[in-house]
Amino acid sequence: MREDEDDDLDAPPIWFAGQHLPPDARRMGLSHHVGEGAILDFAGRLDSAKPVHRITAWVLLLVFGLPVVLSVLRLVAAL
């Protein structure tokens, strides 16, 4: 066992769902059972060393960022 790993033998394995949620999300009550928590858990599992994971991160950024950009453009056009 490496030094940076927890010595807690009662903790669930790292590959179980919900193990990659940030502590702040856990304190807010998010888990992998709700949509926002599932997205955070999924994004937390991405590894930047793998090209497929990088592509997935960019696709997620586009999927969640594009509606915001389009809404801002619509507001600017209405002025």
TIMI-63037 format. One record per residue: residue number from 0; x negated, y, z negated of N, C-alpha, C in turn; residue in three letters. Coordinates in steps of 0.05 Angstrom, whole numbers. Layout:
<recs>
REC   i   n_xx   n_yy   n_zz  ca_xx  ca_yy  ca_zz   c_xx   c_yy   c_zz  aa
REC NUM      X      Y      Z      X      Y      Z      X      Y      Z ala
...
</recs>
This chain:
<recs>
REC   i   n_xx   n_yy   n_zz  ca_xx  ca_yy  ca_zz   c_xx   c_yy   c_zz  aa
REC   0    -17    -24      0      0      0      0    -18     25      0 met
REC   1    -11     44     17    -27     69     18    -21     87     -6 arg
REC   2    -39    106    -11    -36    123    -34    -13    142    -31 glu
REC   3     -6    151     -6     15    170     -2     43    157     -2 asp
REC   4     45    131     -4     71    118     -5     80    117    -34 glu
REC   5    107    118    -37    118    115    -63    114     87    -74 asp
REC   6    111     86   -100    108     60   -113    135     49   -123 asp
REC   7    157     62   -115    183     54   -124    192     30   -108 asp
REC   8    192      7   -121    200    -18   -108    230    -21   -105 leu
REC   9    245     -5   -120    274     -6   -118    285     12    -95 asp
REC  10    269     28    -83    277     45    -61    283     28    -36 ala
REC  11    303     37    -21    309     22      4    286     25     24 pro
REC  12    283      6     42    261      8     62    265     33     79 pro
REC  13    243     42     90    242     67    106    259     65    131 ile
REC  14    264     41    142    279     38    167    309     38    162 trp
REC  15    318     39    137    347     41    132    356     70    139 phe
REC  16    381     72    148    392     98    155    392    117    131 ala
REC  17    387    142    137    388    162    116    362    167    101 gly
REC  18    341    154    109    315    156     95    298    180    105 gln
REC  19    307    193    126    291    215    137    305    242    133 his
REC  20    324    244    115    337    269    109    319    286     92 leu
REC  21    317    312     98    301    330     80    314    332     53 pro
REC  22    298    337     32    309    340      5    331    361      2 pro
REC  23    328    383     17    348    404     16    375    394     26 asp
REC  24    375    378     47    399    367     58    412    348     38 ala
REC  25    396    332     24    407    314      4    420    330    -19 arg
REC  26    407    352    -27    418    368    -49    444    381    -41 arg
REC  27    448    387    -15    473    398     -5    495    377     -3 met
REC  28    488    352     -6    507    331     -5    509    317     22 gly
REC  29    491    323     41    492    310     67    480    282     65 leu
REC  30    492    264     80    481    237     82    484    229    112 ser
REC  31    474    205    118    476    196    145    504    189    154 his
REC  32    523    190    135    551    184    141    566    207    153 his
REC  33    556    231    150    570    255    162    554    263    187 val
REC  34    567    277    205    555    284    231    529    300    228 gly
REC  35    530    321    212    506    338    209    483    322    197 glu
REC  36    489    306    177    468    290    164    457    269    183 gly
REC  37    474    257    200    465    237    219    446    250    240 ala
REC  38    452    274    248    435    288    267    408    294    254 ile
REC  39    409    304    230    384    309    215    367    284    211 leu
REC  40    381    262    205    367    237    201    354    227    227 asp
REC  41    369    230    249    359    222    275    335    239    283 phe
REC  42    337    265    280    316    283    287    291    278    269 ala
REC  43    296    271    244    273    265    226    258    240    234 gly
REC  44    270    223    249    256    198    257    239    202    282 arg
REC  45    242    225    296    227    230    320    197    233    314 leu
REC  46    180    222    331    151    223    327    140    238    351 asp
REC  47    126    261    345    116    278    366     94    266    382 ser
REC  48     83    244    373     62    230    388     73    213    411 ala
REC  49     98    208    411    111    191    431    124    209    452 lys
REC  50    118    206    478    129    223    498    160    221    500 pro
REC  51    171    198    496    200    195    498    213    211    475 val
REC  52    201    211    452    212    226    429    211    256    435 his
REC  53    189    265    448    187    293    455    209    301    474 arg
REC  54    214    284    494    236    290    513    263    290    499 ile
REC  55    267    272    481    292    271    465    295    297    449 thr
REC  56    273    307    437    275    331    421    282    355    439 ala
REC  57    271    357    463    277    378    482    306    376    491 trp
REC  58    316    352    495    344    349    503    363    358    480 val
REC  59    356    350    456    372    359    433    372    389    431 leu
REC  60    348    401    435    346    431    434    364    444    455 leu
REC  61    364    433    479    382    443    500    411    439    493 leu
REC  62    418    416    484    446    410    478    457    428    456 val
REC  63    441    434    436    451    450    414    445    480    418 phe
REC  64    426    487    434    419    515    438    433    528    461 gly
REC  65    439    513    482    451    524    506    478    537    500 leu
REC  66    496    525    485    521    539    479    518    566    465 pro
REC  67    498    567    447    492    592    434    483    614    453 val
REC  68    464    606    471    454    625    491    477    634    509 val
REC  69    494    616    518    516    623    536    536    641    521 leu
REC  70    541    637    496    559    654    481    548    683    478 ser
REC  71    522    684    473    509    711    471    510    725    498 val
REC  72    505    711    520    507    723    546    536    732    552 leu
REC  73    555    717    544    583    725    548    590    750    532 arg
REC  74    579    753    508    583    777    491    570    801    504 leu
REC  75    545    797    514    531    819    526    545    828    552 val
REC  76    555    809    567    570    816    592    596    831    586 ala
REC  77    608    826    563    633    839    556    629    868    548 ala
REC  78    604    875    541    599    903    534    598    920    557 leu
</recs>
